Amino acid sequence: MFEHKKEPLLPRRKYVRRVARHGLFAFVIIGVSLGIGIEGYHVLEGLSWIDSTVNAAMILGGMGPVNTLHTTAGKLFASFYALFSGIVFLVAVGVLLAPAFHRFLHKFHMESGR
């Protein structure tokens, strides 16, 4: 996926394309995760679609739920979804930062002559 340290640095245009692809992939990861949350709140807690969207987005964003949960299934779902959301956040940040981090290390290795 990334060039080897012995290969030349990727041209800026290709690098920007790589960053855009990684950004799109992170966006898809977050979108799928948001969809899981929306569906879970709607089915398990009986919230409307818009309330489900708000709750899922707030948990995925790290803020916490908006509506009070009434069912055991809804509370269990919210617990697991919150843990899942934390991992999704870390994965999305990693996907977004990977091209920049790789470019930095690649340039560092080129300058050090290793």
Secondary structure as GFF3:
##gff-version 3
##sequence-region A 1 114
A	DSSP	alpha_helix	12	45	.	.	.	ID=ss1
A	DSSP	alpha_helix	49	60	.	.	.	ID=ss2
A	DSSP	alpha_helix	72	112	.	.	.	ID=ss3
###
